[in-house]
Amino acid sequence: MSKDQISTLPVNGHDHIQGPIDAPYKLVEYGDYQCPYCRDAYEVVKEIQDHLGDQLCFVYRNFPLVEMHPYAEHAAEAAEAADGQGRFWEMHDTLFENQDALTDEDLAEYAMELELDAERLLAEVRSAAHASRIQKDLRSGEKNGVNGTPTFFVNGKLFEGEPIPEELLTALTGRTE
């Protein structure tokens, strides 16, 4: 399969979604909460979301690179545990904004700051309660050529440009902004 044919699984109810699912532009990110490039991409995505508003459907899928980032898997577990308490996106943002502090104790502190049940969150993290969910994201990424983070799919197709606002906006909309 050539790179221009690589596409990702369609956005569905399994996904973490910001924006309308039927928005004209779709941006799917496979990311790792401990990856410094994903931290940079987090800022880029926020800028694109501000620019496109309800015209963008943004999806985040877990792709923790545990060999390189020892805290990435527990961070992904924490985000999923926060999702179970209705606060995925708040935890997602907190993890990227505090990327240098992702120990279990830090995760519990973030849970308390977000007014989550920190004991429950930490128990879920430590027991890998959301491992199957994370593995599903990993498998979908691997199936579609993801081998590093961040990896973006723009309107269903693998994005190979530089993850900077101008290039992603052009890829998404087909025009220079």
C-alpha positions as CSV (number, residue, x, y, z in Angstrom):
1,M,0.0,0.0,0.0
2,S,1.5,3.4,-1.0
3,K,1.5,6.2,1.6
4,D,-1.1,8.2,-0.4
5,Q,-3.5,5.2,0.0
6,I,-3.0,4.9,3.8
7,S,-6.1,5.9,5.6
8,T,-7.3,5.5,9.1
9,L,-10.3,3.9,10.6
10,P,-13.4,6.1,10.3
11,V,-14.2,8.3,13.2
12,N,-16.8,6.5,15.4
13,G,-18.4,6.5,18.9
14,H,-15.3,4.7,20.3
15,D,-13.2,7.8,19.7
16,H,-12.5,10.9,21.8
17,I,-14.0,13.6,19.7
18,Q,-14.1,17.4,19.9
19,G,-16.3,19.2,17.4
20,P,-19.2,17.8,15.3
21,I,-18.6,14.3,14.0
22,D,-20.1,15.4,10.7
23,A,-17.8,18.5,10.4
24,P,-16.4,19.0,6.9
25,Y,-12.8,18.6,8.1
26,K,-11.5,15.7,10.2
27,L,-8.2,15.6,12.0
28,V,-7.2,12.4,13.8
29,E,-4.1,12.3,15.9
30,Y,-2.3,9.3,17.3
31,G,-0.4,10.6,20.2
32,D,1.7,9.9,23.3
33,Y,1.3,12.1,26.4
34,Q,5.1,12.0,27.1
35,C,6.3,12.7,23.6
36,P,7.7,16.3,23.3
37,Y,6.6,16.5,19.6
38,C,3.1,15.7,20.7
39,R,3.3,18.5,23.2
40,D,4.2,20.8,20.4
41,A,1.4,19.3,18.2
42,Y,-1.1,19.9,21.1
43,E,-0.5,23.7,20.7
44,V,-0.9,23.4,16.9
45,V,-4.2,21.5,17.2
46,K,-5.5,24.1,19.6
47,E,-4.7,26.8,17.1
48,I,-6.4,24.9,14.3
49,Q,-9.5,24.3,16.5
50,D,-9.7,28.1,17.2
51,H,-9.3,28.8,13.5
52,L,-11.8,26.3,12.1
53,G,-14.3,26.1,15.0
54,D,-17.3,23.9,14.3
55,Q,-15.9,23.0,10.9
56,L,-13.4,20.7,12.5
57,C,-13.9,17.3,14.0
58,F,-10.7,16.5,16.1
59,V,-10.1,12.9,17.3
60,Y,-7.4,11.8,19.7
61,R,-6.2,8.2,19.8
62,N,-3.7,6.8,22.2
63,F,-0.4,5.6,20.9
64,P,2.0,5.4,23.9
65,L,5.5,4.6,23.0
66,V,6.4,2.8,26.1
67,E,9.9,1.8,25.1
68,M,10.9,5.5,24.9
69,H,8.4,7.1,27.3
70,P,8.0,5.1,30.6
71,Y,5.1,7.3,31.8
72,A,3.1,7.3,28.6
73,E,1.0,4.2,29.3
74,H,-0.1,5.3,32.7
75,A,-0.8,8.8,31.4
76,A,-3.0,7.2,28.7
77,E,-4.7,5.1,31.4
78,A,-5.3,8.3,33.4
79,A,-6.9,10.0,30.5
80,E,-9.2,7.0,29.9
81,A,-10.0,6.8,33.6
82,A,-10.9,10.5,33.5
83,D,-13.1,9.7,30.6
84,G,-15.0,7.3,32.8
85,Q,-15.7,10.3,35.0
86,G,-16.7,12.5,32.1
87,R,-13.5,14.6,32.0
88,F,-11.3,13.1,29.2
89,W,-10.5,16.4,27.5
90,E,-9.6,18.2,30.7
91,M,-7.2,15.4,31.6
92,H,-5.8,15.3,28.1
93,D,-5.0,19.0,28.2
94,T,-3.6,18.7,31.8
95,L,-1.3,15.9,30.8
96,F,0.2,17.8,27.8
97,E,0.5,21.0,29.9
98,N,2.3,19.1,32.6
99,Q,4.3,16.6,30.5
100,D,7.4,16.7,32.7
101,A,5.4,15.4,35.7
102,L,3.6,12.2,34.9
103,T,4.2,9.9,37.8
104,D,1.3,8.2,39.4
105,E,1.4,10.7,42.2
106,D,1.2,13.5,39.7
107,L,-1.7,11.8,38.0
108,A,-3.6,11.6,41.3
109,E,-2.9,15.3,41.9
110,Y,-4.3,16.2,38.5
111,A,-7.4,14.1,39.2
112,M,-7.9,16.1,42.4
113,E,-7.4,19.4,40.6
114,L,-10.0,18.3,38.1
115,E,-12.4,17.3,40.9
116,L,-12.3,13.7,39.9
117,D,-12.3,10.7,42.3
118,A,-8.5,10.4,42.5
119,E,-8.5,7.1,44.3
120,R,-10.6,5.5,41.7
121,L,-8.5,7.0,38.9
122,L,-5.3,5.8,40.4
123,A,-6.7,2.3,41.0
124,E,-7.8,2.2,37.4
125,V,-4.3,3.4,36.2
126,R,-2.4,0.9,38.4
127,S,-4.7,-2.1,37.4
128,A,-4.5,-1.2,33.6
129,A,-8.3,-1.1,33.6
130,H,-8.3,0.6,30.2
131,A,-5.6,-1.4,28.5
132,S,-7.9,-3.0,26.0
133,R,-9.1,0.5,24.9
134,I,-5.5,1.7,24.5
135,Q,-4.5,-1.4,22.7
136,K,-7.4,-1.0,20.3
137,D,-6.0,2.5,19.4
138,L,-2.5,1.1,19.1
139,R,-3.6,-1.7,16.8
140,S,-5.6,0.7,14.6
141,G,-2.6,3.0,14.3
142,E,-0.2,0.1,13.5
143,K,-2.6,-1.3,10.9
144,N,-2.5,2.1,9.2
145,G,1.2,2.8,9.2
146,V,1.6,4.7,12.5
147,N,5.1,4.1,13.9
148,G,5.8,7.3,15.7
149,T,4.1,10.2,17.4
150,P,2.4,12.5,16.6
151,T,0.9,11.0,13.5
152,F,-2.0,12.8,11.9
153,F,-4.7,11.7,9.5
154,V,-6.3,14.6,7.6
155,N,-9.8,13.9,6.2
156,G,-9.0,10.2,6.5
157,K,-5.6,10.2,4.8
158,L,-2.1,10.0,6.3
159,F,-0.6,13.5,6.7
160,E,3.1,13.6,5.8
161,G,3.8,17.3,6.1
162,E,5.2,19.3,9.0
163,P,2.7,19.5,11.8
164,I,2.5,23.2,11.8
165,P,-0.7,25.3,11.6
166,E,-0.2,26.4,8.0
167,E,0.5,23.0,6.6
168,L,-2.3,21.2,8.5
169,L,-4.8,23.9,7.6
170,T,-3.9,23.7,3.9
171,A,-4.2,19.9,4.1
172,L,-7.5,20.1,5.9
173,T,-9.2,22.7,3.8
174,G,-7.4,22.4,0.4
175,R,-6.5,26.1,0.5
176,T,-3.9,28.4,2.0
177,E,-5.4,30.4,4.8
